[in-house]
Amino acid sequence: MEEYNEMLEQMNIQHAIIGDVTTSLPDILQDLTKVRLASLASACNLPGRSKMKKQELIDALTAYMTDAEHLQSALLITGGLEWKLFESLLRQPVLQNNLILFEHYWYLMNRGLVFTYFSNGQLYVVLPDEIRSAYAQLDNANFHQQRMSVQLVNEYILALTHLYGAIKPDKLIEIYNAQNSEPLDKEQFMRLFEKLISRNQSYAKAKGYIVDSYLWPEQSPGELEQLLLQMKGKQQYIPKREELLKYADEDYFEMTPQLIKLKAYILKEICRDAEMVEHLIDDIQLACTMQAASADLIFEFERRGLKFQSMEQADIVVALMNDVYNHTRLWIYGGHTPVEMNRISGNVELRAANRQLSPLNKNQVSVTKIGRNEPCPCGSGFKYKKCCGK
């Protein structure tokens, strides 16, 4: 934990302005290098930015970022934790926190809404006075209503891409309209969608589908095409609204009876550290959704220093993990589990759907040496599964 905190602190310092804290937007912009100003101008899509001198950039950025329309547009697509931070800064414009997660403020900083300072060994997150004043000029009721609408659409996109991997916009709209009283037409949806993907999201457009970031062609060449072939003709699993929206959280998964049984066995027979087992179960479930090989699953035990006492114990764990896999919701089955696919197909696909992991071999190791929920070694400040582990 100490090593993680040190890495997090260094990441925050790397992006901070070194010097005395100020809450004046023009003064903050003056503290930025020309490169940082140019990057900010690019993120704000400021016209004529390439020909501006430093002071001209500062003046133009100040005018742009305090414009009510631009401010509202940027805030409408903030994520939950980003918005929570912004609300905190509205109440207290300077927050001190050396260990704040970079992912909680990078978008706000990228749009010039908040900045960070490092002074006398302390990291400060700052909301400029001018941004705070501009926000006060917004129609509060209208803004919050719009933001709730945008965020609900975003939650459906996240939930359905997490559950299916890829979904057609028309199907997403169909599911949304079936579960909500205020219908959404395709034109309205596409406008919102373009706003949402104007920032780095965990989904994108590809081949006429909205896809999870794991399937981006540049991330995993050929994966999308393979998934679409496997999904073809399969009925999609559509949970009720309350359950479906839980999938908007990338860390959510159903704690199935099979996972509970595996967890109980590990706690009783292999490891009494409840926190470690919690993370182990999380990573095993995630590995099952990715159809990981047995080497990847055994590595989840190995990297935590957990040893099997006998081959009999190893066989029990393998059997339990087989059961977990066969009750895990998979993209290739449209969000159904292998067991559900058996029922739907009348057992025609029994052998194809149910999987038996190969026996554990103590010499097997995974090529991935980093836990999916651990900080990414590239230093981004994000979890490995949200960064280089995609």
Disulfide bonds with the S-S distance in Angstrom:
none
